[in-house]
Amino acid sequence: MSEPVRVRFPPSPTGDLHVGNVRSALFNYAFARHNGGAFVLRIEDTDLVRSTEASYRGLLDDLRWLGLDWDEGPEAGGPYGPYRQSERGGLYADVAARLRDAGFAYPCYCTPAEVEARTKAAGRPPGYDGHCRDLSEEQRAAYDAEGRSSVLRFRMPDEAITFTDLIRGPVRFEPEHVPDYVLVRSDDSPLYTLTNPTDDAMQRISHVLRGEDLLSSTPRQIPLHRALRELGLTDAPMPEFGHLPFVLGEGNQRLSKRKTPEASLQFVREQGYLPEAVLNYLALLGWSFGDDRELFSLDEMCRAFSLERVNANPARFDARKLQAINGIKVRELSPADFIGRIAPFLERAELIANPPTDAQRQLLQEATPLIQERVNLLGDAVPMLDFLLVDEDRFAIDPDAAAKQLQPESLPTLEAAQAALASVEEWTADNLQDALRMALVDGLGLKPRRAFGPVRVAVTGRTVSPPLFESVQILGRPRTTRRLSAAIDSIRAE
């Protein structure tokens, strides 16, 4: 490529990231890394009502969590800053004035009601009709004298806008479908229609890769880019445009965080998805690694990435597949890495200290091999390990589990288990298994599920736990004995 590759990710800090935004960031990042270019983070925060500092900080944290490090942008700096649009107001005001002075833009005094009334009367489709396009100075002065406010509209050329989309091929928009549009509100605040292409031009963005929902904005932006170059405001080449396919949810509707919680990056973080799993799955939504390969790292994706492998057809978000990929990635972690990843979830549940005590660390090292193959989400580690880590005065049995397994008919089973474990000399999983099988399966004639279910609930508090005998070994004789006694006493007291 003759010009250095420069792409941007321009989120608005008005809430947590949507996975569709993350996929856009990922594809831009991979394209930049594959081509040795720059990945620019630009914060589009001109909506001062909805933008918040907390959301801004959250955006930076989310991108760092994902591992999508930016070359230029907030906190990284760069030659084309500042990278927050709220700090570039003077630039936009200057560009708007120069566009107006050169005739590329003009003040429009029409109210939305007036535009709507004229289009209905003329039987035209909705859209601005160019009423103020060619007002004389006297007409403008008369409107000003009336106290009418005005917006600044860009003067679209009376010709078709054509370009070659990097994903969709040739695209053409006829002039009647792209009317003159507003650049600056009546209160002099700039709109996205001005700020976004102005920043792309000034920051020398070479490729604009974004969602298909923004395709209709491209025929507006191309003439504005040309105007900026004609005015000498930039000498950068026109960026190339590529529009990524929609991500659809249930019923082939647009993916929404309301209907699909996994569409929220905050949700997947809180549930315990791995960033590498999120990126791996999102890469599959519209892009193919090749050779039917579905599992890869971010570095591998960047080395293989090309826009030729991006599919223009909509992609469907499947939360179950995301969780399945996450489970595979969880099982690929080293034991030490797995402990480090689940530690924040255990801390939030007040099961371990930060940092863990020596005793807690020892328990984790013994117990995590029992659950790593069984969890799909890091958050699943909390209910799987809480019976080992919780203080004894906080240990509680799940009411539903108790209702199923700790009934009067379970009393002989628990009493036999208590007696059998009391005779175990060396407290190992094998010895515990032999003792319990002999007492409950052979002695009482119970099937294993009937035999071990009440014991599992009594010592772990749940019907689902890590392997029972290994769990009892780690739990230790004193705590196991106390919990069996408490369960027996509880049943007798009913």
N, C-alpha and C positions, 0 to 999 in steps of 0.2 A: 504494500500500500504506500502511495506517495506521501501521504500525510500520516503523522503519528496517530495511532488509535487512541481516542479519548471518548469515554462513555460516562454517563452520569446516572445516578439514582437519586431522584428528587422527591422524597416523601414529604408529606405535610404533617406536622406534629399535632394532630387533632384526635389522637386515640392510639390504641395499640395496633401493631402491624397486622394486616391481613395476609394470609399465605399467598394470595395472588401478587401482592406487592413484593413479598419475599422472593417469589419465583422470578419476577422482573429484575430484582437486584441480583439474583444468582446468575441469570443469563448474561446480564451486563458484566458482572464480575468475571465470569468464565471467558467471555469474549475478549475482555481486556487482557486477562492473564495469558490466554492462548496466543494473542498477537503482540505481547510485550508492551501493551499500552497502559493507560492510566484509567483507574476507576475513581470517579469523582463523586463525592457525596455532597449534595446541595439541599439545604432545608428550605422548602417553600412555605414560609410562615407569614405570608402577607395577610392571611385571615386572622386578624388580631383577636377577634371574638372567640374563635374556636381553638386557636393554637395555645398550647400551655407549655410552660417550662418543664413540667413533669413529663409530658409526652415527648418533648424534645430529648430529655435525658434518657427516657426509655428507649427511644429510637437508637441512640448511640449504643446503649447497653445491649439491645437486641442484636444489632449488627455484629458487635464484638462477640456475643455469645455464639452466633452462627459462624464466626470465623471469616466474615466478609470484611476484611480490613480495607480501608480506603486510602488512596494515595494522596488525594487532596480533599479538603473539606474542613469542617469544624474540628478543632483541636489538632489537626494535622497540618493546617496551613496550605500554602500553595501560591502560585503566581497570579491567580485570577480571583482572589478573595475580595471582599468577604464572601463566605459561602452560606450565609443565612440571608434570605431575601429581605427580611425586616431591616437589615443593615444596608440595603442597597437602594433605598428610596430616592436619594439624590440622582442616582444614575437613571432610574426609570423616568423621573420627572424631566431630565434633560433629553432623553431619547424621545419622549412623548412630544416635547416642544419642538424638537427638530423635525419629527415626522409631520407635525402640523404646519410648520413654517414652509416645508418643502412640498406641501400639497398631498402627501401620502395619507394624511388623516385630516379630519374636519370635525368641528363641533356639531353635535346633533341635539336639538331641543325637543324632540318628540317624546311624548310620554308613552309608555307601553299601551295604554288604552287607546291612544290616537292611532298608533301603528296597527293595532288589532282591528279598529273600526275601518281603517282604510283598506286593509287586505280583505276583510269580509265584503266590503262594498264592491271591491274590484273582482271578487271571486278568485283571488290568488291564494296560493298556499301560505301558511304562516311564515313570517320572516320579514326583515326590514326591507322597505320599498325604496330606499334611497331618497326620501323626501328632502332631507337637508344637505344632500350631496353638493349641490351647486347653488346654494344660497349666495346672494350678493352680500357685500359688506353692509349695505343698508338694511337688508332683511335681518342679518345677524344682530346689528345694532338695535333694531326694533325689538327683537326677542329679548335681548339683554335689558332693554329699557322696561320691558314688561316684568322683569325679575325672574324670567325663566332660567332654570338651571340647565346645564348641558353636559353630555358625556362626550368623549372623544371616540370617534369611529374610524376604523381603518378603511381606506378606499380600495376595495377589491378590483382587480383588473377585469375588464369585460371579455374574458377569454377563458377557455377551459384550463384547469390546473392538472397537469400530468406529472407523474413521477413513477419510478420503479421501486416498488416495495421490496426490501431484501428478503422477505418471506413469501409475499403474495404475488410478486411480479408486477406488471404494468397496472397502474391505477389511474383513473380519469374522473375528474369532477367537473361537471358543466357549471358555468357561471351562475345560472339561475338557482342552483342548489347551494351556493356559498355566498350569501349576501354580506354586505358590509357589517362588520362586527365591532363591538365596543372594546376599547383598549383601557380606558380610564373612566372610572365612575364620576358622577357629578360632584362628589366630595374630594376629587383629585387622587383618590387611591387607585393604584394600578391593579388590573386584573391579570389572571393567569395568561390570558391571550397576549399580553404585552411582556410580562416578566419572564415567562418560560422560554420563548424563542430568543428574547434579548440576551438572557444568560447563556443559552446554548451558543449564540453567536460570539458573545464576548469571552466566554470561557473555551472557545475553539473546540466545541464538541464535534467529533467527527461522525459518530453514529448515534442515532436516537432509537433505542430499542425499548419499546413500551407496549402496553396492552392494546388489544384490538379496540377497546372502548374509546381510545383516543385517536383512532384512524380519522374520524371526521374533523379533527382539529388540524390535521396536516395540511389540507389545501388552504387554510387560513395562514398557517405559519410560513409556508414557502414564499408567498409574496412579501411578507414582512421581512424575512431573511434577505430577500433581494433588495428591499428598500434600505435596510441597514448597511448593506454593502455599497449601494449606490451613494449613500450619504457619507461613506468613508468611516463609519463607526467600527468596522471590522474588515479585515482582509482575509479572514478564514474562509475556506471553501464551504459551500452549502453542505450541511450534514446529510448523510444518507439515513433513510427511515426504514425501520422494520417493525411490524406490529405483531405481537405475540398472540397466540390463540386464547380465546376465553377459557377460563376454568369454570366448569359447571358443577352444580351440586345435585341434590335430589330432584328427580323429575326433569332433568336437563335444564334447570333454572340456574340463574347466576348464583354462584357460591356465596352464601351469606353466613356470618358468624352467629346469627340468631338461630338458623336452622341446623347448622353444622358447627358445633363448638370448636372442632379441630381446625376450623378455618382461621381461628384467632391464634396468633403466635404466643400471646400471653397464656392462653389455655394450654397449649401443648407444652410450654415450659413448666407450668404448674403441675401438669400431670406426670411429667418425667420422661418426655421424649428427648432423645439425644439430638443435638444440632446436626451431627453427621447423617442421622437417619432422615431428619426433616429435609435437608438439602438433597440427599439421594432420591427421596420420593418426589420432591417437587421437580427435580431435573427430568423425571420421567413424564411429567405433564406437558407434553408437546415437543419433547426432544428425545432422540434415540442415541444411545451410546454405540449401537451397532452389535452385530452378532448375537442378538437377543439377550444381551447382558443387562441385568437390572440392578446389580449391586456393585458399587464403586465408591471411591473416595472423592473428595472435592478436588484434590490434585489430579487424580486420574481424569475427572470430568474436564478440568481446564485443559489438559493436554489433548483431549479428544474433541473438544467443542468446535462446532462450526455451525453457521446459520443454515447451511444446506440441509442439516439434519433436523431442523425445526419444522414441525408439521403445522400447516395453516389451519387444520381442523380443530374444533374445540376439544379440550381435554376434560375428562371427568374425574373429580376428586373422590377417592375411595378411602374413607377413614380406616377401614379394616386393613387395607393393604399398607397404609402408613404404619399402623400398629405392628403388623407382621414384620415389616422391614426394621422397625425399631427393635423388636425382639431379637432379630438376627444380629443387629449391631450391638445390643446389650451383651449377647453371649460371646461376641468377639472381643470384648474388653478384657484386659488383664485383670487378675483378682484385685490388685492394688488400685487400678483405675476404677474398677467397679465400686469398691468401697468409697473412693473419693467422690464418685458421682452420686451415690445414694446418701452420703453424709449430710448434705443440706436438708434433705427431706426428713431424715431422722432427727436433726436438730430442731426443725420447725415443729415436730411432734413432741419435742422435749424428751426424747429418748436417749440422746447422747449430748455431751457437752461440746463446746467449741473452744479448743480442740478436744477430741475424745480423751477420756482418762485411759490409763494403761489397761484397766480392767475392761472398759468398753471396747478398746481397740482389740484386745485379745478375743473377746466374744465375737466381734465382727469377723476377724480372721478365721475363726472356727465355723461361723454360721453362714457366711456369704457363699461358700461353695455349694451349700445346700439349696440356695434359692436362685442363683444366677441363671440356671437353666430353666427356671420356672416363671420368671417375671418377664413381661413384655414392656412395662413402663417402670421407670425408676421409683415412682411413687408407690408401686406395688410392694416395695421392700418394707414399707412401714407396717402394714398389717401382718406381713410375714415374719417380722423380727420383733415386734413390740413385746411379745410374751417373754423374750429373753432379756430385753433391755430395760423394761419398765421396773420401777421400784415395786417391791412386793406389796406395799400398802396401796398402790395404784392398780395392781393387777385386777382385771375384771373379766368375767366370762360374758361373751356376747349372748344377749337374752334369747335370740332365735336359736343359737347353737345349744343353749341349755335346754330349751323347750324340746329340741329334737333328741338329745342324747342323755340328759341328766334327769331322768324320771325314776320313780320308785323301782321300776323293773331293772334299772341299771345298777342298783345298789350292790347286788352280788358280784357283778363284774368289777366294780371299783374296789370292793373289799378284797376280792381275790387278787387283783392287780397290786394292791397295796402290800398284801402279804408276800406275794412273789418278789416284788422289788426289794423288800426288806431283807430277803435272803441272798441277794446278789452281792458278792464280795467285791469283785473288780467291776467298776461302773463303766462298762464299755457298751457300744451300740450292739455288738454281737451278743454279749451276755444278757443285755436287757431284752433283746428280741427273743432269745431262747427261753428266758424266764417267763415272759408274758405269753408266748405261744403255748408253753407247756401248761400254764395255769388257766388260760382263757379258752384256747382252741381245743387242746387235748383234755384239760380238766373239766371245763364246763360244756364242751361240745359246741362252742359258738363258731360261726363263720367269721373269718378275719374282720370283715367290715363291722359286724355286730360286736365283735370282741374289742376292737381297738378304738372304735368311734367314741365311746364314753371317756376312755383314757385320754384320747387326743384333746377333747374339749376341756376336760378337767385340768390338764397341765398347760395347754396353749391358749385356751379361751375361745377357740374357733374350730369350725369343722374342717377348714382347709389350712394346712400348715406345712412347713418343711417336713421331710421324712421323720416319722415319729420317733424311732429309736435313736437316731442321731440327735434329734432335738432334745430328748430326755437326757442323753449323755451330756450335752452342752449345758442344759439347765442345771444339772447337778442333783445329787441325792437330797440335800436339805430342802431345796425349793420344790422339787418334785413331790416329796413326801408331804410337805405342808399343803400343797395345792390339792393333792388327792384327799387328804384329811378334810380340807375345807369343803370339797365337793360332796363327800360322804355326809358330813355334818349338815350341809344344806338340804340334802335330800331327806335325811332323817327328821329334820325340823319341820318339814312340810306336812 
